[in-house]
Amino acid sequence: MAENGGEVDRIVEILLSESTLTAKQLKALLLYSENMDQKIVEQGYVEFDGKKVSKGAFFRTLNQAKTNVRKAVITLIVMSYIGLMDANQLDAIMQLNSIIMQLKEQDEATMEELISAFVEKLKTVIDLRKRVK
């Protein structure tokens, strides 16, 4: 996971709690993206969460993570296709993503406050009852 001096990035921690991914699945995606799959195949296991895990167990977790990400993206596409989300809402989500990238530079107290506001704003952006036609 994104780390600051051995400490898990608080932004990731907060957002992950609102995500379809588990912490273990996110770690699997990160390990895989760092080409750890090469070492897994060579060694037959992976050091995962401080334990030796079989490559089969690791790849099951990785596939669950990939499936969750794919389904989340497809859900947005379906919502847009059937008219429950419009381009403005999707644009707002992308703008919120840009803002979240800037939170890394804030002190922890300010960051906690801003991330809470971010999550609340995201909830209003995707509130289908408030959709404007």
N, C-alpha and C positions, 0 to 999 in steps of 0.2 A: 504494500500500500504506500501511498505517498507518505513520506516520513520526514520529520524535522528532527535531526539529531537523535534518531532512534525512537522518537515519539510519533505515534500515528497522527497524521494530519487531521486536525479537528474538523475541518470543512468536509473531508471525505467521511469521517465518522458520522456527522450529522446527516449528510445527504444519503449515506448508505442506509440509515434507519428508515428513510422514506422511499427506498429503492426496492425493486424486485429482486435484487441480488443480495446474497448473504456475504458476510465478510470473507468467508472461505472461498466462495465463488470469485469474488473480486481478486483475492490473492492468486487464485489459479489463473485468471486472465492475465494478471501482471507477470507471473512467472512464465507463462506461455509466450507473452509478447517479448520477453527478454531472451527468447530462444532456449529456454530451459528444457524444452522437449528433447533437444539433442542429448542433454545429460541424462534425462530420464530414461531414454531408450538405451543408452550405454550402461547405466548403472542398474536399471531394473526397478529403481525406486526413486522417490524424490523426498528431499527434506522439506516438509510442509508443516507449518505451525509447530516447529520444533520436534517433529516426529518423522520417522521414516515411513513413507506411505507408498504402497505399490503403485506402479504406473497405471494399472487398471482403475484404481480408486481415484487417482489424480485426474485421469482423463474423463471419468464419469462426472466428477465435479466440474471440470472444464466444460464439458458438453452441456451440463445443466446451465452454467453461466451463459454460454453462447445462445442457448435456446431462450433464456429469459430476456437477453438483450434483443434478440430478433423479434420476440413476441411484443416487447415494449414498443419497438419501432413500428411494427405492423399495426399495433393498436392505434397509434397516432395516425397512420395512413388510413385505416378504416374509418376512424372518427371524422377525418377530413373528407373522405370520399362520400360518406352518407350525410354530410352536412352538419354534424354535431360539433365540429371545430372548423373555424375558418382560417384563412391565410393570416389575418391579423393576430389570432391567438398563437399560431405557429411562429410568427415573427416575434411576438412578445416572449415566447419561450427561448428563442435564440438570443434575444437581447438580454434576458435574465442570465443566460449562460455566460455572455460576455462580462456582465457585472460580477458574477461569481468568481471569475478568474482574477479580478482585481482585489478580492477579499484577502488573498494570500498576504498582502502587504499591511494589513491592519493588525493592531494589537488584539490580544485574545478577547478581551471584554467587548470591544467594538465589533469584532468579527462575530462573536456569539449573537449579539443583538442584530447585526445585519443579516446573518444567515437565517435567523428566525423570521425576520421580515421578508426575506427572499422566499422561504417556504410558504408563508402566508400569501404573498403576492402570486406565487405559482398556483396556489389553490384557487384564487379568484380568476386567474387567467383561464383555467380549465373548468370553471364552474359553468356547466351547460345551461343552467337556468338563467344566467345573466348574459347569455349570448345575444349579441346585437345582430339583427338581420339587415 
